[in-house]
């Protein structure tokens, strides 16, 4: 009874651990987009920084609480747009400090030459005018445009005479603290989010290629160029046979058995036509593996799987060979993907389906159409950059139609491509996706598109996935799907 209870507790713990890992993975993918990452950073860092400055203010009575409003708004400006016009840490510190100095100067002039209205917190209108005017005149020629500088200048008019120097010093020190944290966050995390946060750039270095169809060799070369982006990359060529005996014979020959000896060891007559075809099949696989290793410099091995269900055998082979991406040649029936490919999409391994037009093995010009920023879009751009290499060219495009918001689309594309190195251009088209690709795809070697698995059944019924409408485009196509 006790043992059964302990086993149930262990099973529950394992189930909770799996749920926790799945939720963490889903949250990480949700947070991959730049706008969500920025908003999360604002929610975390701005309150923490203001709390830290508050602790310092409580510990050092000379620090004025008046510095908090401009500090909070300035901190938000930094973190909300890390590469924007006002995201300069030096400008942030100088602007707040200059604003405080101008406000204190205006307060001195007001006390000396102007009449201050009666009341504890009353400020002369001339002092407010002078503070904002001086702030604008000083920050303009030095190109120190900081919106919070004006609020600092006006708040300085409320500082008591005994606290003026302390207020100026506290503005400089507190803004410097925020600027240091911002620089560390931007340089160490935000600018490196592609490698720190995006799963696409740290995975997909072990690629399984089912050797099916007429252009499997081209798909194997594409997989090798993807894997070559990582030092630990490798390619596994998979041959699927229907029965166990044939699989054992093929494995025996692949393992280095001499000529027909490997076939005899598996119980197959070396004189019959089956063994001859098998030998030819093995030689072809070994030749393609050698070509991959020679031309791309990526380790390549050949494995054999047996099973009447090719998709299940492929997914099992990906798991047993520790592959995190399946690069499969394109197959279609009646204008749609075959059942084999659809079953691969339902698996737990990322999938790339490659449609080769003429057996091309090098892709230097790659087009990536996207609908929105997402983990799949990051995946697609990362693949395009890997394939194009340092001398290639990548274009990331989105189609907005007649009534789309061009400015928002341009901002989305800029955020999407910013973390990736290489020559990447962005394009916003007012045409629909099919018209756009019909007019531009032939100028590229490869078009990388998403599998549109996040669309509803009703949406798919009204408009089929884009890749199912590209039969008339004479360009290689790669369909990318992430496991969900």
C-alpha positions in Angstrom: 0.0 0.0 0.0 2.8 2.4 0.9 4.8 1.6 -2.2 1.7 2.2 -4.4 1.2 5.6 -2.7 4.8 6.5 -3.3 4.6 5.5 -6.9 1.5 7.7 -7.3 3.4 10.6 -5.8 6.3 10.1 -8.1 4.0 9.9 -11.1 2.2 13.1 -10.0 5.6 14.9 -9.5 6.7 13.8 -13.0 3.4 15.0 -14.5 3.7 18.4 -12.7 7.3 18.7 -13.9 6.3 18.1 -17.5 3.5 20.7 -17.2 6.0 23.2 -15.7 8.5 22.7 -18.5 5.7 23.0 -21.1 4.4 26.2 -19.6 7.9 27.6 -19.3 8.5 26.8 -23.0 5.3 28.4 -24.0 6.0 31.5 -22.0 9.5 31.8 -23.5 8.0 31.6 -27.0 5.4 34.2 -26.1 8.0 36.5 -24.8 10.3 36.1 -27.9 8.7 39.1 -29.8 10.4 42.4 -29.2 7.4 44.4 -28.2 6.5 41.8 -25.5 10.1 41.6 -24.3 10.2 45.4 -24.0 7.0 45.6 -22.1 8.1 42.9 -19.7 11.4 44.7 -19.2 9.5 48.0 -18.4 7.3 46.2 -15.9 10.4 44.7 -14.2 13.1 47.3 -14.3 11.3 50.6 -13.9 9.6 49.7 -10.6 12.8 48.0 -9.3 14.9 51.0 -10.1 12.4 53.4 -8.6 12.3 51.2 -5.5 16.1 51.2 -5.3 16.3 55.0 -5.5 13.5 55.2 -2.9 15.6 53.0 -0.5 18.6 55.3 -1.1 16.4 58.4 -0.5 15.2 57.0 2.8 18.7 56.2 3.8 20.1 59.6 2.8 17.7 62.3 3.9 19.4 64.9 1.6 18.0 63.1 -1.4 14.8 64.8 -2.5 11.6 62.9 -3.4 11.0 65.4 -6.1 13.4 63.6 -8.4 11.2 60.5 -8.7 8.6 61.7 -11.3 11.1 62.7 -14.0 13.3 59.7 -13.1 10.3 57.3 -13.6 9.2 58.9 -16.9 12.8 59.0 -18.2 13.4 55.4 -17.2 10.3 54.4 -19.1 11.5 56.3 -22.2 14.8 54.4 -22.1 13.4 50.9 -21.7 10.3 51.3 -23.8 12.4 52.1 -26.9 15.9 50.8 -26.4 17.2 51.9 -29.8 15.0 54.9 -30.3 15.8 58.6 -30.5 15.8 59.2 -26.7 17.5 55.9 -25.7 20.9 57.5 -25.1 22.1 57.0 -21.5 24.5 59.9 -21.7 21.7 62.1 -23.1 19.4 60.9 -20.3 21.8 61.8 -17.5 22.9 65.1 -19.1 19.3 66.1 -19.9 18.0 65.5 -16.4 21.0 67.2 -14.8 20.8 70.2 -17.1 17.1 70.5 -16.5 17.6 70.5 -12.8 20.4 73.1 -13.1 18.3 75.4 -15.2 15.4 75.1 -12.8 17.6 76.0 -9.9 19.0 78.9 -11.8 15.5 80.1 -12.6 14.6 79.8 -9.0 17.6 81.9 -8.0 16.6 84.6 -10.5 13.0 84.5 -9.3 14.1 84.9 -5.7 16.4 87.8 -6.5 14.4 89.8 -9.1 10.8 88.5 -9.3 7.9 88.6 -6.9 6.9 85.2 -5.6 3.2 84.7 -4.9 2.3 84.0 -1.3 1.9 80.4 -0.4 4.2 77.5 0.5 4.3 75.9 -3.0 3.6 79.0 -5.1 6.0 79.6 -8.0 6.4 82.8 -10.1 5.1 82.4 -13.6 8.3 84.1 -14.9 10.4 81.5 -13.1 8.5 78.7 -14.9 9.0 80.4 -18.2 12.7 81.0 -17.6 13.3 77.4 -16.4 11.8 75.8 -19.5 13.3 78.4 -21.9 16.8 77.9 -20.4 16.4 74.1 -20.6 15.4 74.3 -24.3 18.2 76.8 -25.2 20.9 74.8 -23.6 19.8 71.3 -24.6 19.2 72.2 -28.3 22.7 73.2 -29.5 24.2 70.3 -27.6 21.7 67.9 -29.2 20.6 66.7 -25.7 16.9 66.2 -26.3 15.4 64.7 -23.2 11.7 65.2 -22.5 12.1 64.6 -18.8 14.5 67.5 -18.6 11.6 69.9 -18.7 9.8 68.2 -15.8 13.1 68.2 -13.8 13.5 72.0 -14.5 9.9 72.7 -13.2 10.2 70.5 -10.1 13.5 72.2 -9.2 11.4 75.4 -8.6 9.9 73.7 -5.6 13.2 72.8 -3.9 13.9 74.5 -0.6 17.1 76.7 -0.5 19.0 74.3 1.8 18.3 71.3 -0.5 19.3 72.8 -3.9 22.8 71.3 -4.2 21.6 68.0 -2.8 18.8 68.0 -5.4 21.1 68.6 -8.2 23.5 65.9 -7.0 20.7 63.4 -6.4 19.4 63.9 -9.9 22.9 63.2 -11.4 23.5 60.2 -9.2 20.1 58.6 -9.6 20.0 59.1 -13.3 23.5 57.7 -13.6 22.4 54.6 -11.7 19.4 54.1 -14.1 21.7 54.7 -17.1 24.2 52.0 -16.0 21.5 49.4 -15.4 20.0 50.3 -18.8 23.3 50.0 -20.6 24.0 46.6 -19.1 20.5 45.3 -19.9 20.6 46.6 -23.5 24.1 45.4 -24.3 24.0 42.1 -22.4 20.4 41.0 -23.0 18.3 43.1 -25.4 20.9 43.3 -28.2 21.8 39.6 -27.8 18.2 38.4 -27.4 18.5 36.3 -30.6 21.1 34.1 -28.8 19.9 34.5 -25.2 16.2 34.2 -25.7 15.3 32.9 -29.1 15.3 29.1 -29.2 15.6 29.2 -33.0 19.2 30.4 -32.9 20.4 28.0 -30.3 18.8 24.8 -31.7 18.2 23.0 -34.9 21.9 22.0 -35.4 21.2 18.3 -35.6 19.1 17.8 -38.7 17.4 14.6 -39.9 16.7 14.2 -43.6 14.3 11.5 -44.8 15.8 10.4 -48.2 12.5 10.4 -50.2 11.7 11.8 -53.6 13.7 12.9 -56.6 15.4 15.9 -54.9 16.3 14.5 -51.5 20.0 15.3 -52.2 19.1 19.0 -52.5 17.2 18.8 -49.2 20.3 17.1 -47.6 22.5 20.0 -48.8 20.0 22.5 -47.4 20.0 20.7 -44.1 23.8 20.7 -44.0 24.0 24.4 -44.6 21.6 25.0 -41.7 23.6 22.7 -39.4 26.9 24.3 -40.5 25.9 27.5 -38.6 26.7 25.7 -35.3 29.9 24.1 -34.3 28.1 21.0 -33.1 26.0 20.7 -36.2 25.4 17.3 -37.9 23.2 15.8 -40.6 21.6 12.4 -40.4 20.3 10.8 -43.7 17.4 8.5 -43.0 16.4 5.6 -45.2 13.1 4.0 -44.4 12.4 0.4 -45.5 9.2 -1.6 -44.9 10.5 -4.7 -43.2 13.0 -5.5 -40.5 15.1 -8.0 -42.6 15.8 -5.5 -45.3 16.7 -2.9 -42.6 19.2 -5.3 -41.0 20.8 -6.1 -44.3 21.2 -2.4 -45.2 22.6 -1.7 -41.7 25.1 -4.5 -42.1 26.4 -3.0 -45.3 26.5 0.5 -43.9 28.4 -0.8 -40.9 31.3 -1.7 -43.1 30.7 -5.4 -43.9 32.7 -6.3 -47.1 30.6 -6.3 -50.2 28.0 -9.0 -50.3 29.2 -10.4 -46.9 27.0 -7.9 -45.1 24.1 -9.1 -47.1 24.8 -12.8 -46.5 25.1 -12.1 -42.8 21.6 -10.7 -42.9 20.3 -13.9 -44.6 20.0 -12.4 -48.1 21.3 -14.1 -51.2 24.0 -11.8 -52.8 23.2 -13.1 -56.3 19.6 -12.0 -56.5 18.3 -8.7 -57.7 17.2 -7.6 -54.3 20.8 -7.6 -52.9 22.0 -5.8 -56.0 19.4 -3.1 -55.6 20.2 -2.9 -51.9 23.9 -2.5 -52.6 23.2 0.3 -55.1 20.9 2.0 -52.5 23.6 1.9 -49.9 26.3 3.2 -52.2 24.0 6.1 -53.2 23.4 7.0 -49.6 27.1 6.8 -48.7 27.9 8.9 -51.7 25.5 11.6 -50.7 26.8 11.6 -47.1 30.3 12.0 -48.4 29.2 14.8 -50.7 27.6 16.6 -47.7 30.8 16.2 -45.6 33.1 17.3 -48.4 31.2 20.3 -49.7 29.8 21.7 -46.4 32.2 20.3 -43.8 29.4 19.0 -41.6 29.5 15.4 -40.1 26.9 13.3 -41.9 25.8 9.8 -41.0 23.3 7.3 -42.5 20.7 5.5 -40.5 18.0 3.0 -41.5 14.6 2.7 -40.0 12.0 -0.1 -40.6 8.3 0.4 -40.3 5.0 0.4 -42.3 4.3 3.9 -41.0 7.0 6.1 -42.5 6.0 9.2 -40.5 6.1 7.4 -37.2 9.5 5.8 -38.2 10.8 9.3 -39.1 9.7 10.8 -35.8 11.2 7.9 -33.8 14.4 8.2 -35.7 14.7 11.9 -35.0 14.3 11.2 -31.3 16.7 8.3 -31.2 19.4 10.2 -33.1 18.9 13.4 -31.0 17.9 15.5 -33.9 15.9 18.7 -33.2 14.9 19.4 -36.8 13.5 17.3 -39.6 14.2 18.6 -43.1 11.9 16.6 -45.4 11.5 16.8 -49.2 8.2 18.2 -50.4 5.5 15.8 -51.3 2.0 16.6 -52.5 -1.2 14.9 -53.6 -4.2 16.6 -55.1 -2.6 20.0 -54.5 -2.0 19.5 -50.7 0.7 18.0 -48.5 0.8 14.2 -48.3 -0.4 12.4 -45.2 3.3 11.7 -44.4 4.2 15.4 -44.1 1.0 16.3 -42.2 1.9 13.6 -39.6 5.4 15.1 -39.3 3.8 18.5 -38.5 1.8 16.9 -35.7 5.0 15.5 -34.1 7.1 17.1 -31.3 10.1 17.9 -33.6 10.5 21.1 -35.6 9.9 20.4 -39.3 11.2 22.1 -42.5 9.6 20.9 -45.8 11.8 21.8 -48.8 10.4 22.0 -52.3 13.2 21.9 -54.8 12.6 23.0 -58.4 15.9 22.1 -60.1 18.1 20.5 -57.5 19.8 23.7 -56.4 22.3 23.2 -53.6 23.2 26.8 -52.8 20.9 29.6 -51.7 22.4 33.1 -51.5 19.3 35.2 -52.1 16.5 34.3 -49.6 13.0 35.9 -49.3 11.1 35.6 -46.0 7.4 36.7 -46.1 5.9 37.1 -42.6 2.5 38.0 -41.3 3.6 39.1 -37.9 6.5 38.9 -35.4 6.5 35.5 -33.7 8.7 32.6 -32.7 8.1 31.0 -36.1 9.1 34.3 -37.8 12.3 34.3 -35.8 12.9 30.7 -36.9 12.4 31.6 -40.5 14.7 34.6 -40.5 17.4 32.6 -38.6 17.2 29.9 -41.3 17.4 32.4 -44.1 20.5 34.1 -42.5 22.2 30.7 -42.1 21.5 29.7 -45.7 22.5 33.0 -47.3 25.8 33.2 -45.3 28.0 36.2 -45.1 28.0 36.9 -48.8 24.3 36.4 -49.4 21.3 38.6 -49.2 18.1 38.2 -47.1 14.9 40.1 -47.6 12.1 40.0 -45.0 8.7 41.2 -46.3 5.1 41.6 -45.2 2.0 42.3 -47.2 -0.5 44.7 -45.7 -3.1 45.0 -48.5 -4.8 48.2 -49.5 -5.8 49.4 -46.0 -2.9 48.2 -43.9 -0.8 50.4 -41.5 2.5 50.8 -43.3 4.2 52.5 -40.4 3.3 49.7 -38.0 4.4 47.1 -40.5 7.8 48.8 -41.0 8.3 49.0 -37.2 7.4 45.3 -36.9 9.9 44.3 -39.5 12.6 46.5 -38.0 12.1 44.8 -34.6 12.0 41.4 -36.2 15.4 41.6 -38.1 17.3 43.8 -35.6 18.7 40.9 -33.5 20.1 39.1 -36.5 23.5 39.8 -38.1 24.0 40.0 -41.8 22.7 41.9 -44.8 18.9 41.9 -44.2 16.5 44.3 -46.0 12.9 44.8 -45.2 10.0 45.3 -47.6 6.4 46.3 -47.0 4.0 45.6 -49.9 0.5 46.8 -50.5 -0.3 43.8 -52.6 -1.7 40.5 -51.3 0.9 37.7 -50.6 0.2 35.7 -53.7 0.6 38.7 -56.1 3.7 39.8 -54.2 5.4 36.4 -54.5 4.4 36.1 -58.1 6.2 39.3 -59.0 9.2 39.0 -56.8 9.9 35.3 -55.9 11.8 34.5 -59.1 14.5 37.1 -58.1 15.4 34.9 -55.1 16.9 31.4 -54.8 14.6 30.4 -51.9 11.3 31.5 -50.3 10.9 30.7 -46.6 7.3 30.7 -45.4 5.4 29.5 -42.4 3.2 26.5 -42.2 0.3 28.6 -40.9 -0.5 26.1 -38.2 -1.8 28.8 -35.9 -4.8 29.5 -38.1 -8.3 28.3 -37.4 -10.1 25.7 -39.4 -12.5 28.4 -40.7 -9.7 30.6 -41.8 -8.0 27.7 -43.6 -11.3 26.9 -45.3 -11.7 30.5 -46.6 -8.1 30.9 -47.7 -5.7 27.9 -47.9 -2.2 28.2 -46.5 0.1 30.3 -48.7 2.4 27.3 -49.5 -0.5 25.5 -51.2 -0.9 28.4 -53.6 2.7 28.6 -54.9 2.7 25.9 -57.6 3.3 28.5 -60.3 6.4 30.0 -58.7 9.6 28.7 -60.2 11.6 29.1 -57.0 12.7 26.8 -54.2 10.3 26.9 -51.2 11.0 26.0 -47.5 7.9 25.6 -45.3 8.8 26.0 -41.6 6.8 24.6 -38.7 7.7 24.6 -35.0 6.5 21.8 -32.8 3.6 22.8 -30.5 
